[in-house]
Amino acid sequence: MTPIYIDGINAPDEIKDCVKQLSSDFTFYRESSKGANGYLLFGQNKITDIRIALKFYYWGNNKAFHAEPQKLSQINSDNVIKILNASYLNDEWAYFITPLCEHGDLDDFIETTDIGNHKAIDMVNQILIGISFLHSERFIHRDLKPSNIYLCDEERVVIGDFGSVKHIPAGLTTIPASSHSILYRPPESVTTNAYGISGDIYQIGIVLYQLLGGYLPYEDVAWLNKKELLHYNTLTDDFDKSTFVDQCLKNKITKSKLLVMSSLPPWVPDSVKRIIKKACHKDPSQRFNTASEFKAKLHQVKPQVLNWSLVNGTPTLVKNGTTFKVIDEDGIVKVKKKRTSSWRYDNSFTGNLKTVIESINTTV
């Protein structure tokens, strides 16, 4: 791997100087464009060959808003990324070093991989296990989203990016919200700037929605209706445009109109939709009280959830030894199935995609 040119990275001079010092132990070979909360680089230990991620984040000499890396480093969970080292750079910047998850983050996974119902539930269960460890030590993450959840391999996911993590002092149940990732901010953080354990529950509910195929675009203008878009196009200043979009998003968040349940594929059952709605309820008291309660509900419904998935873009289900594929031929929904080695059409299934899926679900 070719080392990067440190003076050319997109970071302040004090961070570049720190990277140069760390280069005595590590070779840095890539800078990430996903460091929205700071600056992220990838490297490799020169002696052990262990690949690492180096994250710089702004803390502004305000310990009340700063995660405690010493305590975080003591959390031992297979689903929380391990902090190998952490330090203050100066009164503005701090950094931590973690192992590199070679398979990327859930954003990449969602974009490139067809995810089945069971896989989505299993991944969220692991996220809930990891967040339970954080919550047990009175830490809340405040920025749970697909780009901050990583895949160590095809079976294990870990929570990462601790730039927004904060400890809840004894006697309190909420703290100020993080200003990052407005798309994932729970309603109470928009209206009162309060964030507690239920805020993490809300964000994990959104992640489940995304893993199952729910519509949640990252492009600003995708959230605007026709009237809002007309006003947006009259604005010439980028800051004004960003502020206007943020306000439109806040309105959707506080009115529980961010998630569009009808955008979920027809093979996502109502039982799972109800779980998402509860996790993302606009009233924090109506959400799951704990991550364990959320996980227990998923465990309860999973046996009744058929494992539909997209295989090369085609809705596919294996049920009772028979594989079903739902295909579109010239605008007509048709079903192919096979029990042994050959596919054949089954013309007993007719109607639109939703109707056909429901009919297959009830097939013995």
N, C-alpha and C positions, 0 to 999 in steps of 0.2 A: 504494500500500500504506500502510495506517495504522500509524504507529509504535506499538510496545507501550509500556505504562506501566512504566517500569523499576523503580520502587519496588514494583511488584506482582509481579515475577518471583519464582519459588521458588528463592531463592539467599541465601547469607549477605550481610550488609551490605557486606563488603569487595569482593565480586564485583559487587554493584550499583553501588558507587562506581566500579569499573573500567569497567563497561559505560557509565556516564555519561561518563567521560573518552573512551572510544572512540567515543562518539556524535558527537564533533566530525568524525570521518571517515566514520562509517557510520550508516545508519538501520536500526535493528533492528525487525523487524516480526513475529517469531514466536519463541516459546519451545517447545522440544521436550520431550515427556514421556519420551523415550527416553534421556535422559542418565543412564543407570544408574551410570556410573563418574564422574559429575560433573554439569556443567550445560552445556546446549547451546542456543545461540540462532542464529537465521538473520537475515541482514541484507543490506545493499547499500551499496557504496561510493558516496558522494555525488557523486564526480567522474567515476569510470569507469563507474558503473552495474553493475559486476561484483558478482554475488551471492556471498555468503560464508557459511561456517558458523564460529561462534566456540565453542570448547570449553574449558571450565574443568575442571581435574582436580586431585585432591588428591595432593600429593607429600610433604608432611610434613617438608620440610627434610632428606630422606634421599636423597642423590644415588645411593646404591647401588641404590635401587629406582626411579630416575627416568630416563626416556628422555632422550637427548641430542638436542634439537630441531635444533641447528645441523647435526649430521651427517645427521639424517633429512631435513632440507631439501635436502641435496645429492643425495639419491637421485632419479635421473631415470628413471622408468618410467611408461609409459602406464597401468599397472595398479596404481600406488601413488599415492594422492591427494597432491597437492603441498601442502607447508606454505608458506604465504605469509608468515607471521610467527609468532613464538613468543616468550614472555616469562614470567619469574617475576612473580607478583603479590605474593607475600610468602613467608614461611617455610612456609606450608601449601599455597598454591594457585599453579598455573601455568596458562597458557592457550596455545592455538595457533589460528591462523586458516587455513582451507583454502577452496578454491573450493566452492561449493554444487553438489551433484549433483542436478539438478532432478527426476530420475526416482525419487528415493527410495532405499531400501535393499532388499536381497534379501528381508528379512522381508515387506515390502509386496508385492514381486513374487511371492513364493511364495503369498501369501494371495489375490492378485487375478488371477493369470495362470496359464493352463494351459501347463505347461512340457514340452516334448518331450524324448526321450532325447538327441538331438544338442545341443539348446540347453543342457541341464544339463551335458553334457560340455564344451561350448565355454566356458561360464561358469567352470567349475572350472579349465580349462586357463589361463584368464586370471588367476585367483586364484593359481595355481601360478607363473605367470610373475612376477607382482608379488612374491610371497613369496620367490622366488629372489633378487631384487634385495636384499631386506632381509637374507636369510641370507648373501649374499655379503659384506655389511658387518658380519656377526656380530650383527645385530639379530634378535630373535625377537618375535613379536607378542603371544602369550600370551592373546589374546581374539578369535580368529577365529570369527565367527558371522554369520549372515545380517544382523543389524542393524548390523554394523560393516563391511559390504561394500556399496558403493554403485553405482548405475547412472548413468553419465554420459549415456548414451543407450541405445537398445534393443540395441546391439551391444557396448558396452564397459562392463566392470565395473572398479572400483578398490577396493583395500584402504584402509580409513580407520580412524579412531579410534585414535590412538596413545597413549592414556592408560595402557596396560599394556605398551607396547613397552619392551624392555630390551636393552642391549648385553651380550653374553657376553664377559667378560674373557678375554684370551689365556691359554691353558693350561687353561681350563675348558670343559666340554661341556654343563653344566647350571647353572641358577640357580634361586632360589626361584620357585615358581609364583605366578601371580596369584590373588588370592582372589575374583575376579569370575566370574560365570557358571558355577556349579558343574555345570550340565548339560553343559558342553563341556570340563570338566577331564579330561585323560587319567588313566588309572589310577595312573601313577607319581607324579603330583602329589597324588593323594589319599593314597597310602600313605607317600611319603617327602618330599613337597613339592618334588620335583625337576621341572624343566621344561627341555627342550632343543629342538633343531630338530625332533625326532620328535614333540614335543607339538603343534607347528603342523601337521605332517602329519596327526596324529590329528584335529584340529579340522576341517581341510579335508575329510577323509573323511566327517565328520558332515554338513558342508554339502552334499556330493555326495548323500548319502543323503536329505537333506531336499529338495533340488531335484528328485530323481527320484520323490518322493512318499512317502518313508518316514515312519513315525509317530514324532513327537517332540513331544509336547504341552508347552506352557509352563505349564499349570495344575498347581500342586503336587499336588493330590489325585489327579490322573490317574495318578500313578506308584505309588499305594498299592494293595496287594492288600486283600482283605476284612479280614484280621486286622489289618493295619497301619491301615486306615481306622477300624476300631473303636477302636483305641488313640488315633488322631489325634483322634477325636471326644470323647474323654474329657479332652483338654487344653483349658484355658481361656485360657492365656497365648499371645499371638501369637508371642512369641519361642520358647517351647517347641514350638509347632507347626512353626515354620520350622526349628528345630534337628532335630526328628524327621524331617521330610521330607528335609532335607539328608543325614542319616545313611542313610536308605533309598536315596537316590540314589547315595550313595557306595558302598553295598553292590552296587548294580546295576553301577556303573562298574567296580569292581575285579573283578567276576565276569563281565565282558563280556556283561551282560544288558541294557544300555541300548538298543542298536539291535535292532529286531525285523525281521529280513530278510524274514520272511513278510508284513510289512505293505507291502512294496514292490509296486507294480502288477505283474501277471503279464507285462507286456511289457518289464520290465527283465530283461535276460538274465543268466544265471549268471556270465558272464565279467565283467560289471560288478559284480555282487554280490561276487565274489572280490576285486576291486580294493578295494571298500569295506572288506571284512573285513581285508585286509592293511593298509590305511592305519590302521584302527582296532584293530589287534591290541593285546591287553593288555600284551604284551611289546614295549617300544620297539625292541628289536633286530630284531624280526620285521617291522617296518613298512618302508616305502620309506625308503632312506637319505637321499634328497634329494628336493626338489620336482621337480627335473628327471627323476628316475627315475619318480616318480608320473606326471608328464605324459607321459613316453615310453610308459608302459603304456596310458594312455588313448588315446594316438595309435595304438597298435598294435591295440587292439580296436575302435575306433570304426567302421572300414569294415565290420565284421561286425555292428554294432548297428543294427537297423532303427529308423527314426525314428518310432516311435509317439508320439502326443501326444494330449492331450485337447482336442477342439474343441467348445466349448460343453458340456463335461462328457461328451462321447462319445468313447471310444477310436477313434482314426483313424490310418490308415496309407496312405501313397502308395507303391506298389511296382510297378515295371515298368510305369508308365503307368496303373495301376488304383488307384482310391481305395477303401479298405475302411472301413466304419463298423460298429462292434459295438454293438448297441442291446439294451435290455431291454424286452420287450413282455409285460407281465403276468407277470413272473417267468421268461420264456423268453428265452434269449440267441439273438439273430438277427443275421445279417450282411447288410448292404446294400453293394453295390459299383457303381461306374460307371467306364467307360473314356472315355466321351465326355461327353454332357450329361445323361443320365437315370440315375436310380438304379433298381436292381432288387434283389430279394431273391436271395440265393444259399443255397439250402437244403442244400447239400452240407456246410455247416459246422454241426455239432451238438455239444451238450455244455455244460459250464459255461464261464464266462468264460476260465479258464486254458486249457482244452482248445481252445476256439475260437481264442484268440490263437496258441497253438502250431501249430494247423493252418494258419492264415493265414501264419505265419512260414515254413512249409515250402512254401508255394505258389509255383510258378515264375511 
